[in-house]
Amino acid sequence: MDPTRPKLRDEKNTPKPSSSLETLNKDTPFIYAHPLPGAILVSPLTTIAFRPKDKVDRESIQGKISVRGNVSGDHDGETRLLSDSRTVYFTPDEAFTPGESVRVTVKKGIRTAEGLTFPAAEWSFTMSWRELGSYFVAKEKSPRDGKDPQNGPSPSDAFDCNEADDWASGATYAPNCAYRTLPRSFPRIRVTPLGNLTKLSPGYIFTASHVASGNDANFRMIITSLGDPVFYGKGFFSRFAPIHSDQLMLGTETQSQITGGSDYVERLEFDAAHGGKLSDHEFQLSRSGNGLVIVYECHPFNARSVRPDMQAPSNEQVWIAGPVVQEVLATGEVLMEWRAWDHMPRIYWDSPVGLSSARQEYWVRAAESSRRIWDLAHGNSLDETQDGAILISMRNLNQVVKIERDTGKVIWRLGGNGGDFRILGDPNGQFMGQHDARQFGDNVVTVFDNSWNNVFHHSWKSGARAVDYELEFDLDGSPRVARLVSSYEPGYKSRVMGSYRRLPDGNKIICFGHHWPPGHTMMYEAPPFYVETEQDNQELIRMEWAFPSLGSYRSIKAPWIGAPKWPPTVLLDDNNPTNALRLHFSWNGDTRTHVWRIVTGESDDELTAVFAEVEKQQFEHWVEVGGKKCQYFQAVALDGKGKELGKSAVVLPPACSR
């Protein structure tokens, strides 16, 4: 694609099933299978699945499937019906041999729940030549039985509050410098009000700070609309966000994605299957409770046979990487697998030919440094649409693709080479190097347009944008026109990362990711990680990291009720301008507390006297306690009705040790 001349849809161009999917539909009674007929570059660790349109009689599937590799021979395995009651799933006992052809034979006799008998079916596919030892094997899952991933908060009495004092008038800083229950390296935020703050959407902001070198300032966090902490956890996690009502993406452990509840306790664990590695770009928990993940499959491939224009030494092996979408159950089975090269066979010609040699360990286990990767599409976001389909953003293709969940069929492609819509009203022609494509309403797609593509080494003259396209279709449902109906472009550059979401009230939430100029390798320009605007792009508030080399992958605003299992934190400290002894108290992650009650007594068994009550208005509060008298203190959190929610440990001043 020539980035200065985005290709518009040919009026005769309508999306069609891939040849592999057409073969499946023509030669078998099934609407979905993985691997598909004629598929290449298949992982030798693959499972085999297929499903008809109707529900299947569970008792009829046993003994009906035979699988044979032309090198490895017959494969025994386990056959079962997945929880959708339609997908027949075969797990081979042994891996296939790299490079071999595999034939699947389904005998006549599998029945629908209504008693209809399916005819026999047969298809074949070919394994990748990639060595078995280079795949990632999911570890055996450990029980998620209430484990606290951070073992509670880790307070410090020396919160680092250094800041420049020459900020523009109107900007403030968060968190408060007087806080003592935050880690020293917790990053500070410059908060700039820009409009009527009463128009800010309700909810909390979920984000994560990220620094390219070192990790002391890497935190995942929930903050208020004015930047005050609500929850923090050590370590960067790009996908930290709420999912549905009371669930949260907590983090990763080796190759797994871990989700939890409002108590921040680990609940479910999802792995990428078939030897793939979970991409750190995206994870979604579907409305049915399954995990939607992106896997970057990487294989040795004679790339120059299809793209002779590839610039690489002739003695250097080129591997290709393509996005794979998997819908995985918490028990590990793959309900759906969609591979870009199966369903978008022209991807080899639509993709630019830029090569990467960085972070090879990300792509291939035990990778050699000499390997060069042709990243065909670079999938970086997934969205479950209102009609149950899947939206995937493919950055290197400058394209967003909608996939039919049940079959894997490509419904339409927006932007890029081979796009199905004619884009109108966009001064740039279309988006470039985008992130975070989402559906908003029935026919609007929102995109964070980085306006920068690292493969092309080209950017629009404009900065990054938050754009909305309204999609129009013909009477038969064929894609027709995508009209740019909104664009927010404040002038920031964003080379990588970033996000854009529309909220139910119409407000917009934008994160501008990271940026560094051409020729530099360090991420040291940090555009705002949070901007909230009204529907008409009137800015309400802007937040930036005080440390300029920090950035964020995305920021999301959503309702949240936090009810942590760990207790409130309390400590005594006199590090303040008057050297007064203060009792500091907070409860990391809690949103229910209305009042703090400080109780005291002459021992930890006699905390009966109420020393103070403080209405909760921020993350941390404190009271002066004197310190000359030996008395024990404890902080008790109360809800709006005065019910006790939790209480801290008991602390005592230095006078008690004399």
Secondary structure, DSSP 8 states (H G I E B T S, - for coil): --TTS-----TT------HHHHHHHHHSS-SEEES-TT--SB-TT--EEEE-SS-B-GGG-TT-EEEEETTTEEE-EEEEE-TTSS-EEEEESS---TT-EEEEEE-TT-BBTTS-B---EEEEEEB--S-GGGS---------SS--TT-S----S-------S---TT-EEES-TT--SS-TT---EEEEE-S-GGGS-SSEEEEE-EESS-STT-EEEEE-TTS-EEEEEES--TT-EEETTTEEEEEEETTEEEEEETT--EEEEEE--TT--EEEEEEEE-TTS-EEEEEEEEEE--GGGT-TT--S-TTS-EEEEEEEEEEE-TTS-EEEEEEHHHH-TTHHHHS---EE-S-HHHHSTT--TT-EEEESS-EEEEEE-TTS-EEEEEGGGTEEEEE-TTT--EEEEESSTT-SSEEES-TTSS--S-EEEEEETTTEEEEEE--EETTTTEE-SS--EEEEEEEEE-TTS-EEEEEEEEEE--S---SB--EEEE-TTS-EEEE--BB--TT--S--B---SEEEE-TT--EEEEEEESSTTEE-S--EEE------SS--EEEEE--STT---EEEEE-TT-----EEEEEEESSTT---EEEEEEE--SSEEEEE--SSS--EEEEEEE-TTS-EEEE---B--GGGG-
